[in-house]
């Protein structure tokens, strides 16, 4: 009963993060940093989405990889439905694919490292998962090679200075991906704080310890 309740809570939290991120991704960040116009690179959704990795890691720690996958799939269903309702099919496909691949990779990495120092599994899982998530999402969304799943965005594939400030040019979506990944890395580091604080409360179950 307690396990069912905990899984429900984790699934609810994952759903909330996915919903919030789908809404906040529509709002560009304001301001500048080191001459970089943040609104050209980031949305507020970039700051909420990495919390999904924290939820996945806490579920994995407490109940093991099998339960963590169930929570991830719950978020996947909600995310795909929302994406198809609120965005173009190509973006929805990219979003769902990136989320599922990134979260499942996080689970796998976390499980391999779970017996090492407490911070290594959540940090490496979220960083590697985030890198895959970013690569899949921005490639499927904007790279011309994937035009078979939707029309190209001319603005996204136009060449411009990297991050808007460097002398090297690249398609704009490359800068968007770099900005997104940078935020995910920073938030992933910050998420170690709540993870560490909850370790003494969310003890691993027998199934998690034997995973």
C-alpha positions as CSV (number, residue, x, y, z in Angstrom):
1,X,0.0,0.0,0.0
2,X,2.8,2.4,0.9
3,X,4.7,1.5,-2.2
4,X,1.6,2.1,-4.4
5,X,1.1,5.5,-2.7
6,X,4.7,6.5,-3.2
7,X,4.6,5.5,-6.9
8,X,1.5,7.6,-7.3
9,X,3.2,10.6,-5.7
10,X,6.3,10.2,-7.9
11,X,4.1,9.9,-11.0
12,X,2.1,13.0,-10.0
13,X,5.3,15.0,-9.4
14,X,6.6,13.8,-12.8
15,X,3.4,14.8,-14.5
16,X,3.5,18.2,-12.8
17,X,7.1,18.8,-14.0
18,X,6.2,17.8,-17.6
19,X,3.1,20.0,-17.7
20,X,5.0,23.0,-16.2
21,X,7.9,22.6,-18.6
22,X,5.5,22.4,-21.6
23,X,3.9,25.6,-20.5
24,X,7.1,27.5,-19.5
25,X,8.9,26.5,-22.7
26,X,6.7,29.1,-24.5
27,X,8.3,31.9,-22.5
28,X,11.8,33.2,-23.3
29,X,14.1,34.2,-20.6
30,X,14.7,37.9,-20.2
31,X,18.0,39.8,-19.8
32,X,21.6,39.5,-20.9
33,X,24.6,37.7,-19.6
34,X,28.1,38.4,-20.8
35,X,26.7,40.1,-23.9
36,X,24.5,37.1,-24.7
37,X,20.8,37.8,-25.1
38,X,19.3,35.0,-23.0
39,X,15.9,35.3,-24.6
40,X,17.4,34.2,-27.9
41,X,18.7,31.0,-26.4
42,X,16.6,29.9,-23.4
43,X,13.1,29.6,-22.1
44,X,11.9,29.2,-18.5
45,X,11.1,25.6,-19.3
46,X,14.9,24.8,-19.4
47,X,15.0,25.4,-15.7
48,X,12.1,23.2,-14.7
49,X,12.6,20.2,-17.0
50,X,15.8,18.9,-15.3
51,X,13.7,18.4,-12.1
52,X,12.4,15.3,-13.9
53,X,15.8,13.7,-13.5
54,X,15.6,14.3,-9.7
55,X,12.3,12.6,-9.6
56,X,13.5,9.6,-11.7
57,X,16.6,9.3,-9.5
58,X,14.7,9.4,-6.2
59,X,12.3,6.8,-7.5
60,X,15.2,4.6,-8.7
61,X,17.0,5.0,-5.4
62,X,13.9,4.0,-3.3
63,X,12.2,1.4,-5.5
64,X,14.7,0.4,-8.2
65,X,14.8,0.7,-12.0
66,X,11.6,-1.1,-12.8
67,X,9.5,1.3,-10.8
68,X,11.4,4.3,-12.1
69,X,10.6,3.2,-15.6
70,X,6.9,3.1,-14.8
71,X,7.1,6.7,-13.5
72,X,9.0,7.8,-16.6
73,X,6.4,6.2,-18.9
74,X,3.6,8.0,-17.0
75,X,5.4,11.3,-17.8
76,X,6.0,10.2,-21.3
77,X,2.3,9.7,-22.0
78,X,1.3,13.1,-20.5
79,X,4.2,14.8,-22.3
80,X,3.4,13.4,-25.7
81,X,-0.3,14.2,-25.4
82,X,0.4,17.8,-24.3
83,X,3.1,18.3,-27.0
84,X,0.7,17.2,-29.8
85,X,-2.0,19.5,-28.5
86,X,0.3,22.5,-28.0
87,X,2.9,22.3,-30.7
88,X,3.7,21.0,-34.2
89,X,3.9,17.2,-34.8
90,X,7.7,17.4,-35.4
91,X,8.3,19.1,-32.1
92,X,6.0,16.7,-30.3
93,X,7.9,13.7,-31.8
94,X,11.2,15.2,-30.8
95,X,10.0,16.1,-27.3
96,X,8.6,12.6,-26.6
97,X,11.6,10.8,-28.1
98,X,14.2,13.0,-26.2
99,X,12.4,12.7,-22.9
100,X,12.0,8.9,-23.0
101,X,15.6,8.2,-24.2
102,X,17.1,10.7,-21.7
103,X,15.2,9.4,-18.7
104,X,15.8,5.7,-19.5
105,X,19.5,6.3,-20.0
106,X,19.5,8.2,-16.6
107,X,17.9,5.1,-15.0
108,X,20.5,2.8,-16.5
109,X,23.5,4.9,-15.5
110,X,22.1,5.5,-12.0
111,X,21.6,1.8,-11.5
112,X,25.2,1.0,-12.5
113,X,26.6,3.6,-10.2
114,X,24.2,3.3,-7.2
115,X,26.7,1.6,-5.0
116,X,29.4,4.3,-5.4
117,X,29.6,7.6,-3.5
118,X,26.1,9.0,-3.0
119,X,26.4,11.8,-5.5
120,X,27.9,10.0,-8.4
121,X,24.8,8.1,-9.5
122,X,22.4,11.0,-9.6
123,X,25.0,13.4,-11.0
124,X,26.3,11.2,-13.8
125,X,22.8,9.9,-14.6
126,X,21.3,13.3,-15.0
127,X,24.3,14.7,-16.9
128,X,24.5,11.9,-19.4
129,X,20.7,11.7,-19.7
130,X,20.5,15.4,-20.3
131,X,23.2,15.3,-23.0
132,X,21.2,12.6,-24.9
133,X,17.9,14.4,-24.3
134,X,19.3,17.7,-25.7
135,X,21.0,16.0,-28.7
136,X,17.8,14.1,-29.7
137,X,15.4,17.0,-29.1
138,X,17.2,19.7,-31.0
139,X,18.4,17.4,-33.8
140,X,14.9,15.9,-34.5
141,X,13.3,19.3,-34.1
142,X,15.5,21.4,-36.4
143,X,18.3,19.5,-38.2
144,X,17.4,19.4,-42.0
145,X,18.2,15.7,-42.2
146,X,15.1,15.0,-40.2
147,X,12.8,17.0,-42.5
148,X,10.8,13.8,-43.2
149,X,9.0,14.2,-39.9
150,X,8.1,17.8,-40.5
151,X,9.0,21.0,-42.3
152,X,12.3,22.8,-41.6
153,X,12.3,26.0,-39.6
154,X,14.2,28.5,-41.8
155,X,15.1,30.7,-38.8
156,X,16.4,27.7,-36.8
157,X,18.7,26.4,-39.6
158,X,20.0,29.9,-40.6
159,X,23.6,30.4,-39.7
160,X,24.5,32.9,-37.0
161,X,27.4,33.5,-34.5
162,X,27.4,30.7,-31.9
163,X,25.5,31.9,-28.8
164,X,25.2,35.2,-30.6
165,X,28.7,36.4,-29.5
166,X,31.4,34.1,-30.9
167,X,33.0,34.7,-34.3
168,X,32.3,31.1,-35.4
169,X,29.0,30.6,-37.2
170,X,26.6,27.7,-36.9
171,X,22.9,27.0,-37.4
172,X,20.9,28.8,-34.7
173,X,19.6,25.5,-33.3
174,X,23.1,24.5,-32.3
175,X,23.3,27.6,-30.1
176,X,19.9,26.8,-28.7
177,X,21.1,23.3,-27.8
178,X,24.3,24.5,-26.2
179,X,22.4,27.0,-24.1
180,X,19.8,24.4,-23.1
181,X,22.5,21.8,-22.1
182,X,24.4,24.4,-20.1
183,X,21.3,25.1,-18.0
184,X,20.6,21.4,-17.6
185,X,24.1,20.8,-16.3
186,X,23.8,23.7,-13.8
187,X,20.4,22.7,-12.6
188,X,21.6,19.0,-12.4
189,X,24.3,20.2,-10.0
190,X,21.8,22.1,-7.9
191,X,19.5,19.1,-7.7
192,X,22.2,17.2,-5.7
193,X,21.1,19.4,-2.8
194,X,17.5,18.1,-2.5
195,X,18.7,14.6,-3.4
196,X,21.2,14.5,-0.6
197,X,18.7,16.0,1.8
198,X,16.1,13.3,1.1
199,X,18.5,10.4,1.2
200,X,17.9,9.8,4.9
201,X,14.1,9.9,4.4
202,X,13.7,7.9,1.3
203,X,15.4,4.6,2.2
204,X,16.0,2.0,-0.6
205,X,13.5,-0.9,-0.4
206,X,14.7,-4.5,-0.7
207,X,13.9,-4.6,-4.4
208,X,16.1,-1.5,-4.9
209,X,19.0,-2.9,-2.9
210,X,19.0,-6.0,-5.0
211,X,18.7,-4.3,-8.3
